[in-house]
Amino acid sequence: PTTMTDKTQSQHTRDTYTASPGLLNQPGYTPHILRAPKEKPTGSGVRLSGNAGGPAPKLGAISREKFSSTATMFMNTSIRAPDVDEIVKCLSIALHQAMVDASKSDSSSTTEKEKIWSEQYYPLGDGESDFSEVPTIPQVHGFLVVIFNEQELSAECAVMSLAYVDRLVALTGLKLRPHIWRRVILGALVLASKVWEDMAVWNVDFLDVFPNLSLQDLNALERAYLMALQFTVTLKASVYAKYYFELRALSGGSATNFPMHPLDKAGKNRLELKSKGLEETSKRFNMSARSKSDMPAQGALSNFAAAKKKSAQ
């Protein structure tokens, strides 16, 4: 059980990061969200079968029938690009473990500030989801596959999204509970895609994946994410590398056979330049002064996305 000493230390750490969020982007920072499984994977690649925690909870459909979110459909779902498929499997394990860790802590009711993350208030699915149990790894993986396939996201977005989830947890103390995790990772992927992908990414594009999600809701989610992160979305290559190697460690494949390679010099420069550009744009954007009705279809970072689109032409 968590002791008062542990809680006090956790609050002190969070206060430190809140006062100086830039510490989360320093080489000395150690990711907190990653927890190694009790047994390291063996063999070639990640296997997603099995569920030590019991039967899979029901997750209501998030999209059209071809993207059914039942566990049966998830078991054999994969991503076309091998490098993306493997890293997304590793991301699924990391998120699942974070939810398992969260389930061991004292449960508490959703606070007013946490409502934006909760599907109990803003559901992504059809309202038929069971949030009483931690979803299985195949269910987490299947949810991610839908997004990565539909949006054709790069493998790097998986690594970056975990970094943003970790920052959110570090700065807010948010627990990845069953009713929270899908909106948290969705928001992280929206930010990551706007940093990394060459083509401009609009929030409205994600509505194809989630017909039950309104543009107003997704814009509000993005805005809440940026404010919770205090707009610190810059990622140094050295910090990115930590998340990359931790995720790679969750794969049973050897380092030489792992399909996703570390960033090269050009990739490192691209990451730091683009993430810094996103951060500067978001800081200039006066979020608190704009109402939801003012938010354009592109989302809070429309200027940044528009600049990317112009440069690509």
N, C-alpha and C positions, 0 to 999 in steps of 0.2 A: 504493500500500500504506500501511497505517496505521503510522506511526512510533512509537517509544517516547515521543517528545515529545507526540504526539497522544493516546496512551493515558494518559499522565500528566495531561494537561490535562483529558481526559474524566473521569478518576477524581476529580480535584480538584473539577470542577464538580459531579459526583454527590455527593461528600462535603459540598459546600456546601448542596445541596438537601436532603440527608438530615438535616443538622444543623438546617436551617431550611426545612422543607417549605412553609411559608407563602409563601415567595418565589415559588412556582409559581402563586400566586393574586394576584400583584401586577401592576398595569398595565404595569410595565416588563419583564415576562417575555416572551420571544420563544419561541413554540412551536418545538420542535426536530424533531418528527416530520414536519412538512410540508416537502416538497421539490417545488419547481415543476418540471414536466416540461420537457424541452429545447425542445419546441415547444408553444406555448400553443394550446389548442383554439380553433377558429374556427367560425363559423356559429351555429346556434341550438341550444343545449343540448349535453349530453355524448353522444358516440357511443361505444358499448362494443364495436364490432366490431374484429376484428384482434388479432394478438398478435405483437409484434415479437420476443418472446423465444423463439419456436418453438412446437411443438405443445403443447396443453394437457395437463398431467399429470392422471392419473385421480384424481378425488375420489369416494370411496365414498359411497353414499347416506346421508343424515343423517336421513331421515324416511320417510314413506309414499311410495308410487310417484308420487303426484301432485306431490310435492316432489322429484322426481329431481334429483340434483346433477350431472348431466352438463352439459358446456359447451353442447351443442346446446339443451337446455332453457333455459339461462340467457340465451341471446342475445336472446330475445324476451320475457323476463320483465320485468314492470314492476309498480309499485305504484299503487294506485288513485288516491291523492291526488297531483296534479302537483307540489306543493311538496315532498312527502316523496320522490317518485320522483327528482327532480333532485338533491336534496342527498345522497341515498343513492348516486347515481351518482358524485358528487364524492367522497364518502367512500371509495368503492371505489377510485378512482384514487389517493387519498392513501395508503391502506393498501397498495396494490400497490406504489407507489413506495417506501414504507418497507421492504417486503420485498426489493425490488430493491437498495436501499442496503445492507440487512443481508447480502445474498448476496455482496456485494463484500468484506466483512470476513473476517477469518480465521475459519474454522469451528472449533467446539469442541464437545466432548461435552456433553450435558445434565447440569448439576450437580444436586445433591440439591434445592436450593431451586427450581430451574426445572422440576422434574418436574410440579408441579401445573398448569403451563401447557401441557404437551406432550401431544399426541395419541398419541405413541408409548407413553405410559403410561396416559392416560385418553382414549381415542378418543371422539369425538362421532359418528363415522360407523359404518359396518358393518365396519370393519377392512380395507377394500380400497383405501384411499387411498394415493396415491403422493406422498410428501413429499420426493422428491429434487429437484424443480424448483419454482420460484416459480409459483403459480397465475396464470392470466390474469385480466385485469380483469373479463371477463364472469363468471368463476367466483366472484370475490370479491363481485361485485354480486349474483349469484344466491343466495349464502349469506345475504347481508343481507336480500334481498327476502323470503326464507322467514320470517325472524324478524319483520320489520316488518309483513308482511301478516298473519301468524298472530296476533301480539300487538297489532296495530293501533297501533303506536307513532307518536308525533308526530315531525315533522321536527326539532324541537329536540333530541330524543334522539340524533339522528345527530351533531349538533354537540357535545353534551355527552360522548358516548362517545369522540369523538376526543380531547377534553381529558383524559379519564381514561386513555386509552391513552398519551398523551404524558406524563402524570405518572408512570405506571408505568415507562415507559422511562427517564425522567429520574432516578427514584429508585433503580432497580434495575440499569440498564444492560442490561436484557433486549432481545434482538434479535428482531424479528418475522420468524421463520423459517417455512418452510412447515408445519412440524408444531406451531407455536405460535400462529399468528395467529388461528385460529378461536376458540380458548378465551379468548384475550385480549380480542377484541372482544365475545364473548358476555358475559364478566364485566362489561365496561364498559357494555354495554346494560342489563344487569340493574340496575346502580347508577343509570344515567341514568333508567330507567323508574320507579324508586322515588322519584326526586326530582321528576320532571316530571309524570307522568301523574296525572290527578285521581282515578282509581279505584285502590284498593289493588292492588298487584302482588305476587303470591306466587311464590316460586321454582317451586312445583309447576306453575304455569301453563306454564312453558317446557318441561316434559316432553312436552307435546303436540307440540312441534316436534322434539324429540330423544328418541324412544322408547328409544334406546340409552344415554341419559344417566340416571344414577340421581340421586335427590334428594340422597342423601348426598354425591355428587360435586359437584353444583352448589352445595350449601351450603358445602362446603369451598373451592370456587373463589371464592365471594363473600367468605368469611372471609379467604382468602389475599390477595385484591385489597385489601380494606380495610386489612389489616395492612401490605401493601407500600406503600400510599399513606399510611401512618401516619394513617389516618382523615381525611385532608385532602380531603374531597369538596365543600367549599364552593366555589362558582363565582361570582366577581364578574361583573357584567354586562359590564364593560370587558374582562375576560379572555375571556369567552364570545364577545364581538364579534370578537376577533382570530381565533378558530377559524372563526367564521361567514364572515368576509370572505375568509380564506384558502381555504376550501372553495368559496365563490362564484367565486373567481378561476379555479378549475379548470373552470368551466362556460363553454361558448362563447357563452352567451346574454348579452345586455347587462344591466347592473345594473337598468335600468328594467323589463326583461321577466323578470327572475329571479323565479320563482314564490314563493320563500320570502323574506319580509321580515325585516329586523332586529327585535329585540325592541322593543316600545314601552315606555312607562313602567311600565305594569301588568305586562308580561312581565318586565321587569328586576327589579321588586320581588318577583315570584313566584319567579323563579330564585334570588335571593339568600336569600330567606326559607326556601324549601324545602330548598335545598342546605345551608344552615346547620343547619336542623333535622335533616337526615340525618346530618351530621357530629357534632352533639352527641349524637344517639342512639347512633351507632356507638361513640363514645368512652366512653359510659357502659356499653356492652355489654362485659362482661369476656370477650373472645373466648378468650384463652389458658386460661381456667379451665374452659371447657366442652368436653366431648368431642363427637365427631361425632354420637353417638347422642342427645345432648341437643338437637341443633339442630331446631327446629320446621320444619314444612313451608313456613312463610313465609320462612325463611332467617334470616340473622343480624340483619336489621333488622325483625323482626316487629313490634316495638313501634311503630316509626315508621309502618309500613304500616297497622297496626291503627288508629292515631290518624287517619290520612288517611281510612280507611274510615268511621270514626265521624263525622268532620267533614262527610263527603259526604252522610250520611244526613239 
